[in-house]
Amino acid sequence: MEQRISLREANQHLARYIKAVEAGEEVIITRRGQPVARLMPLPRERVLSEEQQAARERTRMRMQQGYALGGKPVSRDTLHEQ
């Protein structure tokens, strides 16, 4: 949701609008009816636990190694012929 407030209102009640932004709202500040600034929440960075980081690293390593599926390598020409 978006709110539009005057610069004067922002100066007088900044803490109120910061709380609204923390709750996910966006606040547009106007001067003489023209938008001049936008208050919006910062994107939150996801912090992984040590276990999650270790699992992510194991997955990356496994993906780099690849999976042996038991098939033979196929050339581009062979695929094209089929």
The 8 nearest C-alpha neighbors of each residue, nearest first, counted from 0:
[[1, 24, 25, 2, 23, 26, 20, 19],
 [0, 2, 25, 26, 24, 3, 27, 39],
 [3, 1, 26, 27, 25, 4, 0, 24],
 [4, 2, 27, 26, 28, 1, 29, 5],
 [3, 5, 28, 29, 8, 27, 2, 6],
 [6, 4, 29, 8, 7, 28, 30, 9],
 [5, 7, 9, 8, 29, 28, 30, 10],
 [6, 8, 10, 5, 9, 11, 4, 30],
 [7, 9, 5, 11, 6, 10, 12, 4],
 [10, 8, 6, 13, 12, 7, 11, 5],
 [11, 9, 7, 8, 13, 12, 6, 5],
 [10, 12, 8, 9, 13, 7, 6, 14],
 [13, 11, 9, 15, 14, 10, 8, 16],
 [12, 14, 9, 16, 15, 10, 11, 17],
 [13, 15, 17, 16, 12, 18, 9, 11],
 [16, 14, 18, 13, 12, 17, 19, 9],
 [15, 17, 19, 13, 18, 14, 20, 12],
 [16, 18, 20, 14, 19, 15, 13, 21],
 [19, 17, 21, 16, 15, 20, 14, 22],
 [18, 20, 16, 22, 17, 21, 24, 15],
 [19, 21, 24, 17, 23, 22, 18, 40],
 [22, 20, 18, 23, 19, 40, 17, 24],
 [21, 23, 19, 20, 24, 18, 40, 17],
 [24, 22, 20, 21, 40, 19, 25, 39],
 [25, 23, 20, 0, 19, 22, 1, 26],
 [24, 26, 39, 1, 38, 20, 0, 2],
 [27, 25, 2, 38, 1, 37, 3, 28],
 [26, 28, 37, 3, 36, 2, 4, 38],
 [29, 27, 4, 36, 5, 6, 34, 35],
 [30, 28, 34, 5, 33, 35, 32, 6],
 [29, 31, 32, 33, 6, 5, 34, 35],
 [30, 32, 33, 29, 5, 34, 6, 35],
 [31, 33, 30, 29, 34, 5, 28, 4],
 [32, 34, 29, 30, 31, 35, 28, 5],
 [35, 33, 29, 28, 36, 27, 30, 32],
 [34, 36, 29, 28, 33, 30, 37, 27],
 [37, 35, 28, 27, 34, 38, 29, 26],
 [36, 38, 27, 26, 28, 39, 25, 35],
 [39, 37, 26, 25, 27, 36, 20, 40],
 [38, 40, 25, 20, 37, 41, 26, 24],
 [41, 39, 20, 21, 23, 42, 38, 25],
 [40, 42, 43, 39, 21, 44, 20, 38],
 [43, 41, 40, 44, 39, 45, 23, 21],
 [42, 44, 41, 45, 40, 46, 21, 23],
 [45, 43, 46, 42, 41, 47, 40, 48],
 [44, 46, 43, 47, 42, 48, 51, 52],
 [45, 47, 44, 48, 43, 52, 51, 49],
 [48, 46, 51, 52, 45, 49, 50, 55],
 [47, 49, 51, 50, 52, 46, 53, 45],
 [48, 50, 52, 51, 53, 47, 54, 46],
 [51, 49, 53, 48, 52, 54, 47, 55],
 [50, 52, 54, 48, 53, 49, 47, 55],
 [51, 53, 55, 49, 54, 50, 47, 48],
 [54, 52, 56, 50, 51, 55, 49, 57],
 [55, 53, 51, 57, 56, 52, 50, 58],
 [54, 56, 52, 58, 53, 57, 51, 59],
 [55, 57, 59, 53, 58, 54, 60, 52],
 [58, 56, 54, 60, 59, 55, 61, 53],
 [57, 59, 61, 55, 56, 60, 62, 54],
 [60, 58, 56, 62, 61, 57, 55, 63],
 [59, 61, 63, 57, 62, 58, 56, 64],
 [62, 60, 58, 64, 63, 59, 57, 65],
 [61, 63, 65, 59, 64, 60, 58, 66],
 [62, 64, 60, 61, 65, 59, 58, 66],
 [65, 63, 61, 62, 60, 66, 59, 67],
 [66, 64, 62, 63, 61, 67, 60, 68],
 [67, 65, 68, 64, 62, 61, 69, 63],
 [66, 68, 69, 65, 70, 64, 71, 72],
 [69, 67, 70, 66, 71, 65, 72, 64],
 [68, 70, 67, 71, 66, 72, 65, 73],
 [69, 71, 68, 72, 67, 73, 66, 74],
 [70, 72, 73, 69, 68, 74, 67, 77],
 [71, 73, 70, 74, 69, 75, 77, 68],
 [74, 72, 71, 77, 75, 78, 76, 70],
 [75, 73, 77, 76, 78, 72, 79, 71],
 [74, 76, 78, 77, 79, 73, 80, 72],
 [75, 77, 79, 74, 78, 80, 73, 81],
 [78, 76, 80, 74, 79, 75, 81, 73],
 [77, 79, 75, 81, 76, 80, 74, 73],
 [78, 80, 76, 77, 81, 75, 74, 73],
 [81, 79, 77, 78, 76, 75, 74, 73],
 [80, 78, 79, 77, 76, 75, 74, 73]]
